[in-house]
Structures are given as C-alpha cells and as structure tokens.
Amino acid sequence: MSQQHAHNPPGPRAWLGLLVILGPVPLVSMDGSILFLAIPRISQALRPSADPAP
C-alpha cells in the first residue's frame, strides 16, 4: 500500500497570491522606519508635556 504523490511546482496563480499577500510588507516596514526617524523632530516641534491644559 504505497502511495506516491506527484510534486507539482507552483504555477503563476500561486506566485501572484504570494505577491498579493506579501506586497504590503515593504510598505509597512518603510513607514515604520520613517516614523522612527521622524518622531524626535515631531516631538521637538510639538513640545509635548504632562501638564494639563489650563
């Protein structure tokens, strides 16, 4: 009772699905790095404080 399964390489539809799923990842990572670099300047410009508003 030996079963053999044929190994089919992924077709264009599988590659397209992978591209659609992983496509936004570089955009999100670039957004995170830009915010990481910009937060000190934004924080300095806004001068946040813990004091309540009068």
JOWOBEL-V618194 format. One line per field, one symbol per residue. phi: phi as a letter, one per 20 degrees, with the letter a starting at -180 (. if undefined). psi: psi as a letter, one per 20 degrees, with the letter a starting at -180 (. if undefined). burial: 1 if it has 9 or more other ideal C-beta (glycine too) atoms within 8 Angstrom, else 0. Layout:
BEGIN
phi=???
psi=???
burial=???
END
This chain:
BEGIN
phi=.edddfeeffeffffffffffegfgffffffffffffeggfffffelfbeffff
psi=mpppppopqpahhghgggghgigighgghhgghghhhhgghghhhimqripqq.
burial=000000000000001000000000000000000000000000000000000000
END
